[in-house]
């Protein structure tokens, strides 16, 4: 029974919490990138990179804490790479 409970938690964590959290911040990231696009190209890139790094660190910290709460293994490298790709996709839209 315990194994089934853990499997259920893994699915919940990866499918609902992670993707749901990313969808919540998507409008804020897109809005900030839109505001930053009014800067000179050099400043825009620098500020977008800084903003993206801060968002990634914040989300990563949240996901790390959630994995501890739910007792689910956490692969930081994979998560950070997914977050980088996600933010790049927002930027390119």
C-alpha positions as CSV (number, residue, x, y, z in Angstrom):
1,X,0.0,0.0,0.0
2,X,2.8,2.4,0.8
3,X,4.4,1.9,-2.7
4,X,1.1,2.8,-4.3
5,X,0.9,5.9,-2.2
6,X,4.4,7.0,-3.2
7,X,3.6,6.4,-6.9
8,X,0.5,8.5,-6.5
9,X,2.5,11.3,-4.9
10,X,5.1,11.3,-7.7
11,X,2.4,11.6,-10.3
12,X,0.8,14.4,-8.4
13,X,4.1,16.2,-7.8
14,X,5.3,16.1,-11.4
15,X,2.0,16.5,-13.2
16,X,0.0,18.9,-11.0
17,X,2.3,20.9,-8.7
18,X,5.3,21.5,-11.0
19,X,3.4,22.3,-14.2
20,X,0.7,24.2,-12.2
21,X,3.2,26.3,-10.5
22,X,4.9,27.1,-13.8
23,X,1.6,28.1,-15.4
24,X,0.9,30.5,-12.4
25,X,4.1,32.4,-13.0
26,X,3.9,32.4,-16.8
27,X,1.9,35.7,-17.1
28,X,4.2,37.5,-14.7
29,X,7.3,36.3,-16.6
30,X,5.8,37.3,-20.0
31,X,4.7,40.7,-18.6
32,X,8.2,41.4,-17.2
33,X,9.9,40.3,-20.5
34,X,7.5,42.7,-22.4
35,X,8.5,45.6,-20.1
36,X,12.2,44.7,-20.4
37,X,11.9,44.7,-24.2
38,X,11.6,48.5,-24.1
39,X,15.2,48.8,-22.9
40,X,18.3,48.9,-25.1
41,X,19.2,45.5,-26.5
42,X,22.2,45.0,-24.2
43,X,20.3,46.0,-21.0
44,X,17.3,44.0,-22.1
45,X,19.4,40.8,-22.4
46,X,21.2,41.4,-19.1
47,X,18.0,42.1,-17.2
48,X,16.1,39.2,-18.8
49,X,19.0,36.9,-17.8
50,X,19.0,38.2,-14.3
51,X,15.3,38.0,-13.9
52,X,15.2,34.5,-15.4
53,X,17.9,33.3,-13.0
54,X,16.0,34.6,-10.0
55,X,12.7,33.0,-11.1
56,X,14.5,29.7,-11.7
57,X,16.1,29.8,-8.3
58,X,12.8,30.7,-6.6
59,X,10.9,27.9,-8.4
60,X,13.7,25.4,-7.8
61,X,13.7,26.2,-4.1
62,X,9.9,25.8,-4.0
63,X,10.1,22.5,-5.8
64,X,12.9,21.3,-3.5
65,X,10.8,22.0,-0.4
66,X,7.8,20.4,-1.9
67,X,9.7,17.2,-2.7
68,X,10.9,17.1,0.9
69,X,7.3,17.6,2.2
70,X,6.0,14.9,-0.1
71,X,9.0,12.6,0.4
72,X,9.8,12.4,-3.3
73,X,13.3,12.3,-4.7
74,X,14.4,15.5,-6.3
75,X,16.7,15.8,-9.3
76,X,17.9,19.4,-9.2
77,X,19.8,19.3,-12.5
78,X,16.8,18.1,-14.5
79,X,14.5,20.5,-12.8
80,X,16.7,23.5,-13.5
81,X,17.2,22.5,-17.1
82,X,13.4,22.2,-17.5
83,X,12.9,25.6,-15.9
84,X,15.4,27.2,-18.2
85,X,13.7,25.7,-21.3
86,X,10.3,26.8,-20.0
87,X,11.4,30.4,-19.5
88,X,13.1,30.5,-22.9
89,X,9.8,29.4,-24.4
90,X,8.0,32.3,-22.7
91,X,10.6,34.7,-23.9
92,X,10.3,33.5,-27.5
93,X,6.5,33.9,-27.6
